[in-house]
């Protein structure tokens, strides 16, 4: 047993969480974890099936006396976001997640923890094993590739699920029941690279933005955290004072994460190198002051490097690119007028990459109102087009419209009140849940989503509040008892 989980309750949930932390499961690489679930079901003598893209459904018969209760599905996704600190040596396709316990928190050593959504996987496996529990007939749905395309949910076929009621275990605030979520789409802007040789009288400087918190581009978008791409761009625009020429730029690596790190290589005349470094340091101090309360570890630093046969972007492309990035909005676009504190619409400048023949920027737009996503997409389209980029929009995923008359919601509220003597909060979430797609695939599916408290998901700061896991587990079991 991992020392990090020793003595934690509920023991069976933590046992499975530690077990699956040893199984590589980044998005689009779920074969090993899908196999693990199938093998576990077989060992437990449970019926299981798997589709072509590795979604798994396991069935468990009702406990005695509960055979006539309608079937209930418990659902979570198998994949995790593979984020790590730059200096951390970790291969997500081979290496286990290293669990670290700090007081009431469980985190990973320099990587994402994978509690999003490993806690749901562990919960399902624990219920599959524990024959002392009281429940009606159950289905356990394990989907793939939720984080980078909602591929598993999008490819569910009619008849794969029998249940008409579903509990999604992919929310991240204990004491909250979620009944709605945002939909989302991505917008890509791509420039064809036009370049020329760097001046022989110039020197290369690498500019690095690091130390930001990042986080989930939906759940943390209203926290005022820094965006490494936007910050770097401000520095690059300032360096135009010394005619610095951009050679390479990159930042971020997940469309659903606020970018934590970014870097660029620029060339400045040798006589202006010290002046360029002073400008970078001035901006380091300026932006650190701007974000001091939310980003205490922010750093903007320079490194001297040698680049042979270097190319720089031609001036018109550099000017268009940097001004387009400057114009791209990042953050909250609109708050909900109906649900206090809910972000209704937002956008995230997520990734920039420099390849041999192109520079690409990926942004993500979210909203619980379909027409507002369309407006945000048009804004992005306009900025990219005016900046000379080719524009592409992804298909995205639908939102989940709240149903406050939901039967499973009523059962969940009653169960929470019975356990803890108070009402849970009923909320919608500014993130994509698979419930939106599942609701489209299985019309009339009655759904609710909840989970223990997580922080910093999609970043190496991800941690789970240990004390909330037992409260969440008890709620799951109480709901199972009370479903009728």
Secondary structure, 3 states (H helix, E strand, C coil): CCHHHCCCCCHHHHHHHHHHHCCCCECCCCHHHHHHHHHHHHHCCCEEEECCCCCEEEEECCCCCCCCCCCEEEEEECCECCCECCCCCCCCCCCCCCEEEECCEEEECCECCCHHHHHHHHHHHHHHHCCCCCCCCEEEEEECCCCCCCHHHHCCCCCCCCCCEEEECCCCCCCEEEEEECEEEEEEEEEECCEEECCCCEEEEEEEEECCCCCECCCCCCCCCCCHHHHHHHHHHHHHHHCCEEEEEEECCCCCECCCCEEEEEEEEHHHHHHHHHHHHHHHHHHHHHCCCCCCCCEEEEEEECCCCCEEECHHHHHHHHHHHHHCCCEEEEECCCCCCCEEEEEEEEEEEECCCEEEEEEEEEECCHHHHHHHHHHHHHHHHHCCCEEEECCCECCECCCCCCHHHHHHHHHHHHHHCCCCEEEEECCCCHHHHHHHHCCCCEEEECCCCEECCCCCCCEEEHHHHHHHHHHHHHHHHHCC
